[in-house]
Amino acid sequence: MEKEPKFKPIIEGANKLSLGISIVVAILLGVGLGKLMQHFFGGSIWWLWLGILWGVAAAILNIYKMYKIVKKDLDSIKDDPKYAHQSYTDKYKDDGLDKYGK
């Protein structure tokens, strides 16, 4: 069995915390690309809006990718007995109530 690298948890944590930065950077890159296209292809404002749209689309893609990563991590620990006390479905099975106690 291979030993995990020493800094792997730190790198994974930094990757998950960088979502906010990646959203801002994606939108700023889109604005920059729009301004660049506006400069080269004519002074139409639509080039800027196209760049902003691409930046927002890239930010949404970053959010979706991070969602998939976090979901995979949470799915890997859902059957761990250490977290069994946090399950809502098993807590109310015996008394016929749903997770809200109704």
N, CA, C and O atoms as a GROMACS GRO file, in nm:
protein
  408
    1MET      N    1   0.084  -0.118   0.000
    1MET     CA    2   0.000   0.000   0.000
    1MET      C    3   0.088   0.124   0.000
    1MET      O    4   0.182   0.136   0.079
    2GLU      N    5   0.056   0.215  -0.090
    2GLU     CA    6   0.136   0.336  -0.102
    2GLU      C    7   0.102   0.436   0.008
    2GLU      O    8  -0.012   0.448   0.051
    3LYS      N    9   0.204   0.506   0.050
    3LYS     CA   10   0.186   0.610   0.151
    3LYS      C   11   0.140   0.738   0.082
    3LYS      O   12   0.193   0.776  -0.022
    4GLU      N   13   0.040   0.804   0.142
    4GLU     CA   14  -0.010   0.930   0.087
    4GLU      C   15   0.094   1.039   0.102
    4GLU      O   16   0.166   1.043   0.203
    5PRO      N   17   0.105   1.128   0.004
    5PRO     CA   18   0.198   1.240   0.019
    5PRO      C   19   0.162   1.325   0.142
    5PRO      O   20   0.046   1.335   0.180
    6LYS      N   21   0.263   1.384   0.200
    6LYS     CA   22   0.246   1.458   0.324
    6LYS      C   23   0.151   1.577   0.309
    6LYS      O   24   0.074   1.605   0.400
    7PHE      N   25   0.157   1.646   0.198
    7PHE     CA   26   0.079   1.768   0.181
    7PHE      C   27  -0.048   1.748   0.100
    7PHE      O   28  -0.113   1.846   0.063
    8LYS      N   29  -0.086   1.624   0.074
    8LYS     CA   30  -0.206   1.599  -0.008
    8LYS      C   31  -0.332   1.660   0.053
    8LYS      O   32  -0.408   1.724  -0.021
    9PRO      N   33  -0.360   1.644   0.185
    9PRO     CA   34  -0.481   1.706   0.241
    9PRO      C   35  -0.480   1.858   0.231
    9PRO      O   36  -0.585   1.920   0.213
   10ILE      N   37  -0.364   1.919   0.243
   10ILE     CA   38  -0.355   2.064   0.234
   10ILE      C   39  -0.385   2.110   0.091
   10ILE      O   40  -0.455   2.209   0.070
   11ILE      N   41  -0.331   2.038  -0.006
   11ILE     CA   42  -0.354   2.074  -0.146
   11ILE      C   43  -0.501   2.055  -0.183
   11ILE      O   44  -0.559   2.139  -0.251
   12GLU      N   45  -0.562   1.945  -0.137
   12GLU     CA   46  -0.704   1.921  -0.165
   12GLU      C   47  -0.791   2.028  -0.100
   12GLU      O   48  -0.887   2.075  -0.161
   13GLY      N   49  -0.757   2.068   0.022
   13GLY     CA   50  -0.833   2.173   0.089
   13GLY      C   51  -0.820   2.306   0.020
   13GLY      O   52  -0.918   2.379   0.006
   14ALA      N   53  -0.699   2.339  -0.024
   14ALA     CA   54  -0.678   2.465  -0.097
   14ALA      C   55  -0.754   2.464  -0.229
   14ALA      O   56  -0.805   2.567  -0.272
   15ASN      N   57  -0.760   2.348  -0.292
   15ASN     CA   58  -0.834   2.337  -0.418
   15ASN      C   59  -0.982   2.366  -0.396
   15ASN      O   60  -1.045   2.433  -0.478
   16LYS      N   61  -1.037   2.316  -0.288
   16LYS     CA   62  -1.179   2.338  -0.260
   16LYS      C   63  -1.206   2.481  -0.216
   16LYS      O   64  -1.314   2.534  -0.243
   17LEU      N   65  -1.111   2.544  -0.151
   17LEU     CA   66  -1.130   2.682  -0.107
   17LEU      C   67  -1.110   2.783  -0.220
   17LEU      O   68  -1.147   2.899  -0.206
   18SER      N   69  -1.054   2.739  -0.330
   18SER     CA   70  -1.024   2.831  -0.439
   18SER      C   71  -1.143   2.856  -0.531
   18SER      O   72  -1.128   2.925  -0.632
   19LEU      N   73  -1.259   2.804  -0.500
   19LEU     CA   74  -1.374   2.820  -0.586
   19LEU      C   75  -1.411   2.968  -0.604
   19LEU      O   76  -1.438   3.011  -0.716
   20GLY      N   77  -1.413   3.043  -0.498
   20GLY     CA   78  -1.447   3.185  -0.508
   20GLY      C   79  -1.350   3.263  -0.595
   20GLY      O   80  -1.390   3.349  -0.673
   21ILE      N   81  -1.222   3.231  -0.581
   21ILE     CA   82  -1.122   3.298  -0.663
   21ILE      C   83  -1.140   3.260  -0.809
   21ILE      O   84  -1.128   3.346  -0.897
   22SER      N   85  -1.168   3.132  -0.836
   22SER     CA   86  -1.182   3.090  -0.975
   22SER      C   87  -1.304   3.153  -1.041
   22SER      O   88  -1.304   3.177  -1.162
   23ILE      N   89  -1.409   3.180  -0.965
   23ILE     CA   90  -1.526   3.247  -1.020
   23ILE      C   91  -1.490   3.389  -1.063
   23ILE      O   92  -1.523   3.432  -1.173
   24VAL      N   93  -1.423   3.461  -0.976
   24VAL     CA   94  -1.384   3.599  -1.006
   24VAL      C   95  -1.287   3.602  -1.125
   24VAL      O   96  -1.302   3.685  -1.214
   25VAL      N   97  -1.190   3.512  -1.126
   25VAL     CA   98  -1.092   3.510  -1.235
   25VAL      C   99  -1.159   3.476  -1.368
   25VAL      O  100  -1.125   3.536  -1.470
   26ALA      N  101  -1.252   3.381  -1.367
   26ALA     CA  102  -1.321   3.345  -1.492
   26ALA      C  103  -1.398   3.464  -1.549
   26ALA      O  104  -1.394   3.489  -1.669
   27ILE      N  105  -1.467   3.536  -1.463
   27ILE     CA  106  -1.544   3.651  -1.511
   27ILE      C  107  -1.450   3.762  -1.558
   27ILE      O  108  -1.476   3.825  -1.661
   28LEU      N  109  -1.343   3.787  -1.485
   28LEU     CA  110  -1.247   3.890  -1.527
   28LEU      C  111  -1.179   3.853  -1.659
   28LEU      O  112  -1.155   3.940  -1.743
   29LEU      N  113  -1.148   3.725  -1.678
   29LEU     CA  114  -1.091   3.683  -1.805
   29LEU      C  115  -1.191   3.702  -1.918
   29LEU      O  116  -1.154   3.741  -2.029
   30GLY      N  117  -1.317   3.675  -1.891
   30GLY     CA  118  -1.420   3.698  -1.991
   30GLY      C  119  -1.431   3.845  -2.028
   30GLY      O  120  -1.444   3.879  -2.145
   31VAL      N  121  -1.426   3.932  -1.928
   31VAL     CA  122  -1.431   4.076  -1.954
   31VAL      C  123  -1.308   4.118  -2.035
   31VAL      O  124  -1.320   4.195  -2.131
   32GLY      N  125  -1.192   4.068  -1.997
   32GLY     CA  126  -1.070   4.101  -2.072
   32GLY      C  127  -1.076   4.052  -2.215
   32GLY      O  128  -1.035   4.123  -2.307
   33LEU      N  129  -1.127   3.932  -2.234
   33LEU     CA  130  -1.141   3.879  -2.370
   33LEU      C  131  -1.241   3.962  -2.450
   33LEU      O  132  -1.220   3.987  -2.568
   34GLY      N  133  -1.349   4.003  -2.386
   34GLY     CA  134  -1.447   4.088  -2.453
   34GLY      C  135  -1.388   4.223  -2.493
   34GLY      O  136  -1.413   4.272  -2.603
   35LYS      N  137  -1.311   4.282  -2.403
   35LYS     CA  138  -1.247   4.411  -2.436
   35LYS      C  139  -1.146   4.395  -2.549
   35LYS      O  140  -1.135   4.481  -2.636
   36LEU      N  141  -1.074   4.284  -2.547
   36LEU     CA  142  -0.977   4.257  -2.652
   36LEU      C  143  -1.046   4.239  -2.787
   36LEU      O  144  -1.001   4.294  -2.888
   37MET      N  145  -1.154   4.164  -2.790
   37MET     CA  146  -1.229   4.146  -2.914
   37MET      C  147  -1.291   4.278  -2.959
   37MET      O  148  -1.299   4.305  -3.079
   38GLN      N  149  -1.334   4.358  -2.864
   38GLN     CA  150  -1.392   4.489  -2.896
   38GLN      C  151  -1.286   4.577  -2.963
   38GLN      O  152  -1.315   4.652  -3.056
   39HIS      N  153  -1.164   4.568  -2.914
   39HIS     CA  154  -1.056   4.648  -2.970
   39HIS      C  155  -1.019   4.603  -3.111
   39HIS      O  156  -1.000   4.685  -3.200
   40PHE      N  157  -1.008   4.470  -3.132
   40PHE     CA  158  -0.962   4.418  -3.260
   40PHE      C  159  -1.072   4.410  -3.367
   40PHE      O  160  -1.043   4.429  -3.485
   41PHE      N  161  -1.194   4.384  -3.328
   41PHE     CA  162  -1.300   4.360  -3.426
   41PHE      C  163  -1.397   4.477  -3.442
   41PHE      O  164  -1.498   4.463  -3.510
   42GLY      N  165  -1.370   4.586  -3.383
   42GLY     CA  166  -1.457   4.702  -3.396
   42GLY      C  167  -1.506   4.744  -3.259
   42GLY      O  168  -1.495   4.669  -3.162
   43GLY      N  169  -1.559   4.864  -3.250
   43GLY     CA  170  -1.597   4.922  -3.123
   43GLY      C  171  -1.733   4.883  -3.071
   43GLY      O  172  -1.786   4.950  -2.982
   44SER      N  173  -1.791   4.777  -3.123
   44SER     CA  174  -1.925   4.738  -3.080
   44SER      C  175  -1.923   4.686  -2.936
   44SER      O  176  -1.835   4.610  -2.897
   45ILE      N  177  -2.021   4.728  -2.859
   45ILE     CA  178  -2.032   4.687  -2.719
   45ILE      C  179  -2.069   4.538  -2.707
   45ILE      O  180  -2.050   4.478  -2.602
   46TRP      N  181  -2.121   4.481  -2.815
   46TRP     CA  182  -2.164   4.341  -2.811
   46TRP      C  183  -2.046   4.245  -2.790
   46TRP      O  184  -2.064   4.138  -2.734
   47TRP      N  185  -1.928   4.283  -2.836
   47TRP     CA  186  -1.812   4.199  -2.811
   47TRP      C  187  -1.782   4.190  -2.661
   47TRP      O  188  -1.747   4.084  -2.610
   48LEU      N  189  -1.795   4.301  -2.592
   48LEU     CA  190  -1.774   4.301  -2.448
   48LEU      C  191  -1.877   4.213  -2.379
   48LEU      O  192  -1.842   4.134  -2.290
   49TRP      N  193  -2.002   4.224  -2.418
   49TRP     CA  194  -2.106   4.142  -2.356
   49TRP      C  195  -2.088   3.994  -2.387
   49TRP      O  196  -2.120   3.909  -2.304
   50LEU      N  197  -2.036   3.962  -2.505
   50LEU     CA  198  -2.007   3.823  -2.539
   50LEU      C  199  -1.896   3.769  -2.448
   50LEU      O  200  -1.904   3.655  -2.401
   51GLY      N  201  -1.794   3.850  -2.424
   51GLY     CA  202  -1.687   3.810  -2.333
   51GLY      C  203  -1.738   3.790  -2.191
   51GLY      O  204  -1.698   3.695  -2.123
   52ILE      N  205  -1.825   3.880  -2.144
   52ILE     CA  206  -1.883   3.866  -2.010
   52ILE      C  207  -1.965   3.738  -2.002
   52ILE      O  208  -1.959   3.667  -1.901
   53LEU      N  209  -2.042   3.709  -2.106
   53LEU     CA  210  -2.121   3.587  -2.109
   53LEU      C  211  -2.032   3.463  -2.102
   53LEU      O  212  -2.063   3.369  -2.029
   54TRP      N  213  -1.922   3.463  -2.176
   54TRP     CA  214  -1.827   3.351  -2.169
   54TRP      C  215  -1.766   3.338  -2.030
   54TRP      O  216  -1.748   3.227  -1.980
   55GLY      N  217  -1.735   3.450  -1.967
   55GLY     CA  218  -1.679   3.446  -1.833
   55GLY      C  219  -1.777   3.390  -1.731
   55GLY      O  220  -1.739   3.310  -1.646
   56VAL      N  221  -1.902   3.431  -1.740
   56VAL     CA  222  -2.004   3.379  -1.649
   56VAL      C  223  -2.026   3.229  -1.674
   56VAL      O  224  -2.044   3.152  -1.580
   57ALA      N  225  -2.025   3.189  -1.802
   57ALA     CA  226  -2.041   3.047  -1.834
   57ALA      C  227  -1.923   2.966  -1.777
   57ALA      O  228  -1.943   2.856  -1.727
   58ALA      N  229  -1.803   3.020  -1.786
   58ALA     CA  230  -1.687   2.951  -1.730
   58ALA      C  231  -1.697   2.943  -1.577
   58ALA      O  232  -1.658   2.842  -1.518
   59ALA      N  233  -1.748   3.047  -1.513
   59ALA     CA  234  -1.766   3.045  -1.367
   59ALA      C  235  -1.868   2.939  -1.328
   59ALA      O  236  -1.849   2.868  -1.229
   60ILE      N  237  -1.977   2.929  -1.403
   60ILE     CA  238  -2.079   2.826  -1.374
   60ILE      C  239  -2.020   2.687  -1.393
   60ILE      O  240  -2.049   2.596  -1.316
   61LEU      N  241  -1.937   2.670  -1.495
   61LEU     CA  242  -1.871   2.542  -1.517
   61LEU      C  243  -1.779   2.507  -1.401
   61LEU      O  244  -1.773   2.391  -1.359
   62ASN      N  245  -1.707   2.606  -1.347
   62ASN     CA  246  -1.621   2.583  -1.231
   62ASN      C  247  -1.703   2.540  -1.110
   62ASN      O  248  -1.662   2.451  -1.036
   63ILE      N  249  -1.818   2.603  -1.090
   63ILE     CA  250  -1.904   2.565  -0.978
   63ILE      C  251  -1.953   2.422  -0.995
   63ILE      O  252  -1.955   2.346  -0.899
   64TYR      N  253  -1.993   2.384  -1.116
   64TYR     CA  254  -2.041   2.249  -1.142
   64TYR      C  255  -1.931   2.146  -1.119
   64TYR      O  256  -1.956   2.040  -1.060
   65LYS      N  257  -1.809   2.175  -1.164
   65LYS     CA  258  -1.699   2.082  -1.144
   65LYS      C  259  -1.670   2.063  -0.995
   65LYS      O  260  -1.645   1.951  -0.950
   66MET      N  261  -1.673   2.172  -0.919
   66MET     CA  262  -1.647   2.160  -0.776
   66MET      C  263  -1.760   2.084  -0.706
   66MET      O  264  -1.735   2.008  -0.613
   67TYR      N  265  -1.883   2.104  -0.751
   67TYR     CA  266  -1.997   2.030  -0.697
   67TYR      C  267  -1.976   1.880  -0.717
   67TYR      O  268  -2.000   1.802  -0.626
   68LYS      N  269  -1.931   1.840  -0.836
   68LYS     CA  270  -1.909   1.698  -0.863
   68LYS      C  271  -1.798   1.642  -0.774
   68LYS      O  272  -1.809   1.529  -0.727
   69ILE      N  273  -1.692   1.719  -0.749
   69ILE     CA  274  -1.582   1.673  -0.665
   69ILE      C  275  -1.630   1.656  -0.521
   69ILE      O  276  -1.602   1.555  -0.457
   70VAL      N  277  -1.702   1.755  -0.470
   70VAL     CA  278  -1.749   1.749  -0.331
   70VAL      C  279  -1.852   1.638  -0.315
   70VAL      O  280  -1.852   1.568  -0.213
   71LYS      N  281  -1.939   1.620  -0.413
   71LYS     CA  282  -2.039   1.513  -0.406
   71LYS      C  283  -1.972   1.377  -0.403
   71LYS      O  284  -2.014   1.288  -0.329
   72LYS      N  285  -1.868   1.359  -0.483
   72LYS     CA  286  -1.795   1.232  -0.484
   72LYS      C  287  -1.731   1.207  -0.348
   72LYS      O  288  -1.733   1.094  -0.298
   73ASP      N  289  -1.673   1.311  -0.287
   73ASP     CA  290  -1.613   1.296  -0.154
   73ASP      C  291  -1.717   1.260  -0.049
   73ASP      O  292  -1.693   1.173   0.034
   74LEU      N  293  -1.833   1.325  -0.054
   74LEU     CA  294  -1.937   1.297   0.045
   74LEU      C  295  -2.000   1.160   0.023
   74LEU      O  296  -2.035   1.092   0.119
   75ASP      N  297  -2.014   1.119  -0.102
   75ASP     CA  298  -2.066   0.985  -0.129
   75ASP      C  299  -1.972   0.876  -0.081
   75ASP      O  300  -2.016   0.767  -0.045
   76SER      N  301  -1.842   0.906  -0.080
   76SER     CA  302  -1.745   0.805  -0.035
   76SER      C  303  -1.751   0.785   0.117
   76SER      O  304  -1.709   0.680   0.166
   77ILE      N  305  -1.802   0.883   0.191
   77ILE     CA  306  -1.807   0.867   0.338
   77ILE      C  307  -1.948   0.845   0.390
   77ILE      O  308  -1.967   0.837   0.512
   78LYS      N  309  -2.046   0.834   0.304
   78LYS     CA  310  -2.184   0.824   0.352
   78LYS      C  311  -2.211   0.695   0.430
   78LYS      O  312  -2.299   0.694   0.516
   79ASP      N  313  -2.138   0.587   0.402
   79ASP     CA  314  -2.158   0.462   0.472
   79ASP      C  315  -2.059   0.442   0.586
   79ASP      O  316  -2.055   0.335   0.647
   80ASP      N  317  -1.979   0.542   0.614
   80ASP     CA  318  -1.881   0.534   0.722
   80ASP      C  319  -1.953   0.536   0.857
   80ASP      O  320  -2.033   0.627   0.880
   81PRO      N  321  -1.928   0.440   0.945
   81PRO     CA  322  -1.998   0.438   1.075
   81PRO      C  323  -1.968   0.560   1.162
   81PRO      O  324  -2.046   0.593   1.252
   82LYS      N  325  -1.859   0.626   1.136
   82LYS     CA  326  -1.824   0.745   1.214
   82LYS      C  327  -1.927   0.856   1.194
   82LYS      O  328  -1.946   0.939   1.283
   83TYR      N  329  -1.993   0.857   1.078
   83TYR     CA  330  -2.090   0.962   1.048
   83TYR      C  331  -2.234   0.911   1.054
   83TYR      O  332  -2.325   0.979   1.007
   84ALA      N  333  -2.256   0.796   1.111
   84ALA     CA  334  -2.390   0.736   1.113
   84ALA      C  335  -2.487   0.819   1.197
   84ALA      O  336  -2.607   0.818   1.169
   85HIS      N  337  -2.441   0.889   1.297
   85HIS     CA  338  -2.529   0.970   1.383
   85HIS      C  339  -2.586   1.091   1.309
   85HIS      O  340  -2.678   1.155   1.359
   86GLN      N  341  -2.533   1.123   1.191
   86GLN     CA  342  -2.581   1.239   1.116
   86GLN      C  343  -2.683   1.201   1.010
   86GLN      O  344  -2.720   1.285   0.927
   87SER      N  345  -2.729   1.079   1.011
   87SER     CA  346  -2.825   1.035   0.910
   87SER      C  347  -2.966   1.072   0.953
   87SER      O  348  -3.006   1.045   1.066
   88TYR      N  349  -3.040   1.134   0.864
   88TYR     CA  350  -3.179   1.171   0.893
   88TYR      C  351  -3.275   1.057   0.861
   88TYR      O  352  -3.378   1.043   0.926
   89THR      N  353  -3.242   0.977   0.764
   89THR     CA  354  -3.336   0.875   0.720
   89THR      C  355  -3.355   0.765   0.823
   89THR      O  356  -3.467   0.718   0.842
   90ASP      N  357  -3.250   0.724   0.890
   90ASP     CA  358  -3.261   0.617   0.989
   90ASP      C  359  -3.323   0.664   1.120
   90ASP      O  360  -3.383   0.584   1.192
   91LYS      N  361  -3.310   0.789   1.151
   91LYS     CA  362  -3.354   0.842   1.280
   91LYS      C  363  -3.506   0.831   1.297
   91LYS      O  364  -3.553   0.803   1.407
   92TYR      N  365  -3.582   0.854   1.192
   92TYR     CA  366  -3.727   0.858   1.203
   92TYR      C  367  -3.795   0.736   1.141
   92TYR      O  368  -3.917   0.736   1.125
   93LYS      N  369  -3.720   0.633   1.105
   93LYS     CA  370  -3.779   0.516   1.042
   93LYS      C  371  -3.873   0.441   1.138
   93LYS      O  372  -3.980   0.398   1.097
   94ASP      N  373  -3.833   0.426   1.262
   94ASP     CA  374  -3.908   0.343   1.355
   94ASP      C  375  -4.040   0.404   1.398
   94ASP      O  376  -4.137   0.331   1.420
   95ASP      N  377  -4.048   0.534   1.411
   95ASP     CA  378  -4.171   0.595   1.462
   95ASP      C  379  -4.264   0.644   1.352
   95ASP      O  380  -4.367   0.704   1.383
   96GLY      N  381  -4.231   0.620   1.225
   96GLY     CA  382  -4.320   0.656   1.116
   96GLY      C  383  -4.318   0.803   1.080
   96GLY      O  384  -4.402   0.847   1.002
   97LEU      N  385  -4.225   0.880   1.133
   97LEU     CA  386  -4.216   1.023   1.103
   97LEU      C  387  -4.116   1.047   0.990
   97LEU      O  388  -4.025   0.967   0.967
   98ASP      N  389  -4.134   1.158   0.921
   98ASP     CA  390  -4.035   1.193   0.823
   98ASP      C  391  -3.921   1.267   0.891
   98ASP      O  392  -3.920   1.280   1.014
   99LYS      N  393  -3.826   1.316   0.813
   99LYS     CA  394  -3.708   1.379   0.872
   99LYS      C  395  -3.739   1.510   0.944
   99LYS      O  396  -3.655   1.561   1.019
  100TYR      N  397  -3.859   1.565   0.923
  100TYR     CA  398  -3.897   1.689   0.990
  100TYR      C  399  -3.983   1.663   1.113
  100TYR      O  400  -4.028   1.757   1.178
  101GLY      N  401  -4.005   1.537   1.145
  101GLY     CA  402  -4.082   1.503   1.264
  101GLY      C  403  -4.232   1.510   1.243
  101GLY      O  404  -4.305   1.522   1.341
  102LYS      N  405  -4.281   1.502   1.121
  102LYS     CA  406  -4.425   1.510   1.094
  102LYS      C  407  -4.480   1.375   1.055
  102LYS      O  408  -4.599   1.362   1.028
   0.00000   0.00000   0.00000
